[in-house]
Amino acid sequence: MMKPRIQVLFAAFLLLAGGRSTAQVEYQTITVKDGGTIAGSVKWSGPVPKIPSVLINKDPDVCDPQSLKKRDLERLVIDGNGEW
């Protein structure tokens, strides 16, 4: 009973993978004339949010050489002036 289900799942995977490769083939790069830039600073108002931490559970030799067992998610860094 499992074989037909696995075959259907495999066929669906092949169809989805084929669709992605077709989209990548159609991708074209273009030259942008007079492209713009964005400059400035962003100010944070209010209390600094608590940065969540995650447990390190993959490849501790590389990801956790100090054996801390968890690490803060460094997505948001705010200095003493409220800039990030």
C-alpha positions in Angstrom: 0.0 0.0 0.0 2.9 2.4 0.7 4.5 1.9 -2.8 1.8 3.8 -4.7 1.8 6.6 -2.2 5.6 7.0 -2.5 5.4 6.9 -6.3 2.8 9.7 -6.3 4.9 11.8 -3.9 7.9 11.3 -6.0 6.1 12.2 -9.2 4.7 15.4 -7.5 8.3 16.2 -6.4 9.6 15.8 -10.0 6.8 18.1 -11.3 7.6 20.8 -8.8 11.3 20.6 -9.3 10.8 20.8 -13.1 8.7 23.9 -12.7 11.4 25.6 -10.7 14.1 24.9 -13.2 12.0 26.2 -16.0 11.5 29.5 -14.1 15.2 29.8 -13.6 15.9 29.3 -17.3 13.6 32.2 -18.1 15.2 34.6 -15.7 17.0 37.4 -17.5 19.3 40.1 -16.1 19.0 43.6 -17.4 21.1 46.8 -17.1 19.4 49.5 -15.0 20.1 53.0 -16.1 20.1 55.8 -13.5 19.6 53.3 -10.6 19.0 54.9 -7.2 20.4 54.4 -3.7 18.9 54.6 -0.3 20.8 56.4 2.5 20.0 57.4 6.0 19.5 56.0 9.5 16.7 54.4 11.3 15.9 55.4 14.9 14.3 53.0 17.4 11.9 54.6 19.9 10.8 52.8 23.0 12.3 50.0 25.0 14.9 47.8 23.3 13.2 44.5 22.6 14.6 41.3 24.2 16.6 39.4 21.5 15.4 35.8 21.5 18.0 33.0 21.8 17.9 29.6 20.2 19.4 26.3 21.3 22.4 25.1 19.3 21.8 21.6 18.2 23.7 21.2 14.9 27.5 20.7 14.5 28.6 22.0 18.0 32.3 22.1 16.9 31.5 24.8 14.3 28.4 26.4 15.7 29.2 26.3 19.4 33.0 26.3 20.0 32.6 27.9 23.4 30.0 25.3 24.5 27.4 27.9 25.4 24.5 25.6 24.3 22.4 28.6 23.0 22.9 31.8 21.0 21.1 35.1 20.6 19.5 35.8 17.3 21.5 38.9 16.2 18.9 40.3 13.8 18.5 43.6 15.5 21.4 45.6 16.9 20.6 48.8 18.6 23.3 51.1 19.9 23.1 53.5 22.9 21.7 56.3 20.7 18.8 54.2 19.6 20.2 53.6 16.1 20.2 50.2 14.4 
